[in-house]
Amino acid sequence: MSKFENKIVVITGSTRGIGLGIAHSFAAEKATVVVCGTKQDACDAVAETLRTTYGIASSGQAVNVSSADAVNDAFKAVLAKYGRVDVLVNNAGITRDNLLIRMSDDEWTDVLRTNLDSVFYTTRAVIRSMMKQRSGRIINISSVSGLMGNQGQANYAASKAGLVGFSKTIAKEYGSKGVTCNVVAPGFIQTEMIDALPKDYLDNIMSQTPLKRLGDVADIAGAVLFLSSESAAYVTGQVLAVDGGMSM
Ligand code: NAP
């Protein structure tokens, strides 16, 4: 039996980028994958690909994670359909970069709502069911920006650092109920999110990274699967930087 057979895994922001890579990795391990993004048709298309490629159960669940009501409705639907959530991966995130001096209220609020408020909403929506089943894995995707700070990302770094404090608190509150909560902090990973960055900026990042390359989605997916697996049963409240050594 594969490691994640019969496990229900919900991944926010799994229509593309890192989340999509995580979805493929869980599907390859025979998990039942709930694909989430803002658009139902995009979620359904990914779920269809996972079903046909890996022969697993998978469905799409559109949800705007920055809305408490939308999250509550979406998780009610997921719990009604599958009866449980074994693994929640909070991966959805956005950037709205600007120097503090020019940062608008909307740039600040959009990023905090999408990257941090969302994780409060989704975690709150699954925690009762995880407590009842006395098991659950929550993995929150932060960023090296949240650990080190990054020029132009006061909003993003604050949201990603906030996830660390949130996750450690959840680890302490629900460890006795069999729920673990850990953080993966990626460095610069090749996805649409960094496509907009200038080549010389990325070259500079690579030259300052001990492993001398950008990461790819498989690097992050490997860490998420480890933290979701039985091998990590005694790991909680930790931050695993997957960044080629950049933040050390
Ligand atoms: P991406 O390619 O831009 O994909 C973002 C995903 O989040 C999409 O599936 C998107 O759904 C979803 N999303 C955005 N806003 C949402 C909302 N309000 N409600 C629901 N879903 C929403 O990003 P990525 O590069 O894969 O990044 C994934 C995570 O890793 C993010 O949390 C990011 O901060 C973090 N991270 C990325 C890097 C990097 O170098 N790429 C580095 C460190 C950390 P739609 O397709 O529907 O828009």
Boltz pocket constraint, residues with backbone or C-beta under 6 A from the ligand:
constraints:
  - pocket:
      binder: B
      contacts: [[A, 12], [A, 13], [A, 14], [A, 15], [A, 16], [A, 17], [A, 18], [A, 19], [A, 36], [A, 37], [A, 38], [A, 39], [A, 42], [A, 63], [A, 64], [A, 65], [A, 66], [A, 90], [A, 91], [A, 92], [A, 93], [A, 94], [A, 114], [A, 141], [A, 142], [A, 143], [A, 144], [A, 185], [A, 186], [A, 187], [A, 188], [A, 189], [A, 190], [A, 191], [A, 192], [A, 193], [A, 194]]
      max_distance: 6.0
